[in-house]
Amino acid sequence: MSQTIGFVGVGRMGANMARRLHDCGYRITAIYDINSASAETLAQELGSAASETLAGVTAAADIIITVVTDDAAMRGIFAASGDSLLIDAKGRTFINCATLSPATHLAVEAAAVALGAHTLEGCMASSITQALDGSLYLMVAGRPDVFESVRPILEKLSNQMRYVGPSGEAAKVKALVNMVMNINTAGLAEGLGLADALGLDLTMVREIFSQTGAASRVLVTDGEDMQNRDHACFFSAAHAAKDSGIALQLASQLGLDLPLATATRAQFERMVKAGLGELDKSGIAELTFRGRS
Amino acid sequence: MSQTIGFVGVGRMGANMARRLHDCGYRITAIYDINSASAETLAQELGSAASETLAGVTAAADIIITVVTDDAAMRGIFAASGDSLLIDAKGRTFINCATLSPATHLAVEAAAVALGAHTLEGCMASSITQALDGSLYLMVAGRPDVFESVRPILEKLSNQMRYVGPSGEAAKVKALVNMVMNINTAGLAEGLGLADALGLDLTMVREIFSQTGAASRVLVTDGEDMQNRDHACFFSAAHAAKDSGIALQLASQLGLDLPLATATRAQFERMVKAGLGELDKSGIAELTFRGRS
């Protein structure tokens, strides 16, 4: 527990991961967020310090966990000039937990390694409640010795960890997971939307789905919410659109045509354009139920 | 067990249902199939009689179980003129187990009831192995007293029975089940196809899918088959195209736009056009893996 930990990006996931590690006895020595009030509030809660600069986090912590929104934000915090996590980064280990394109992970790794720092991908396939109770499903990629050096920390965050391979590989698998999850979510919304239009009892339909080839994890996590229009956000429609986009970009580079993933991204982008992007992904049912949107 | 049973349509599902009821001690007194050799072979196996006419089945059995391919075949066996199951049908009960449009169930019921016969929908959400061992998931619709009159027979076929409502309702739910199942199948094929193109270990990817939001029943039933190109048919791509089409027709009548279901039907229709329609639905992976089709 002698390693000190910094956090960059303390939205609900990052904040809960910080709370969890603090609860486990780790010292969170620096917190940065583009929204400085978020960093201040969490720093007070955890007896930590909000950092006004990215460089300040690197200066204050051995291990820096980053949970930012997208590729652009990630490249911004690891910028080659101006304020950056890379300033005096020698010996530091960056654990990057956002869902990003593989190329961004590789670019960040190359820049960090050139300065004598290390990076690891820790892609999460879980949500905010799992972050708080240490039960994240974590897909790890990077150098095995770097993984070993931070394994005790990761084990406090995750009860299911899977080493996937070299850097960039976890981002690939994560993009696939979310692409398939988003397809299943969009498909479920169509099934329940049609059931509703047919005048069927949705509770009965969900029960039958659960016993048949229509069963899925998203039926369990999102089916009732679709029925009840409870779209409090665990994983936003905007994130779903972004993640399906990462997978589709990989597919495009490889010359693959994926019509279901394409249709799914279009649906989540419709939500964003309709101002529904901050609803939970279950909110896609607002597009498929008659009279809702 | 005093009720005698006839079968119309003894493809692999119908034949296994007949075998199961025969094994349970029921007398299968007449078997008809458009392919008369299939009827002859099964009749010999079960000590039954192949009927050369539909009317002959109605004459020989109290309960007639029909398992035909589609709406057109169903309307053909219940034709208003010529050879038909409706000839001298008074007092008979027809249990219709094919996946049909709700409108066809209602039309057949109206014609049968006018002659003093009864009908019941017994929509199956399972496959040939479950038909043989009596573990079908059965969605039943029709008049409750008709259901009660044949319940002992259905209980030999199904260990999970769900009464859905009046005639036509089971067909609606079945269309929804298969529509969502087909979407999940097509989406899984895209996920594994992209994983393969990315050079990832598909066994690892399936294991990760199973632990995350990408998990689904079709991952369990079809994932390994997609990886291994084992597309021996349990539920054909041609049937998947047809069933998604039934759901989309219902949606169209109600003014609903379902982009995922539409894209899924197009994929299964591509298989049919490519001569792959008799592969199992898992064969959709042949479209999404590079270098396969």
Interface residues (C-beta under 8 A of the other chain):
Chain A: A125 S126 Y137 M139 Q160 R162 V164 E169 K172 V173 L176 V177 N178 M179 V180 M181 I183 N184 A186 G187 L188 E190 G191 G193 L194 A195 A197 L198 L200 M204 V205 E207 I208 F209 Q211 T212 G213 A214 A215 S216 R217 V218 T221 A247 L250 A251 L254 G255 L256 L258 P259 L260 A261 T262 A263 T264 A266 Q267 T288 R290
Chain B: A125 S126 Y137 M139 Q160 R162 V164 E169 K172 V173 L176 V177 N178 M179 V180 M181 I183 N184 A186 G187 L188 E190 G191 G193 L194 A195 A197 L198 L200 M204 V205 E207 I208 F209 Q211 T212 G213 A214 A215 S216 R217 V218 T221 A247 L250 A251 L254 G255 L256 L258 P259 L260 A261 T262 A263 T264 A266 Q267 T288 R290
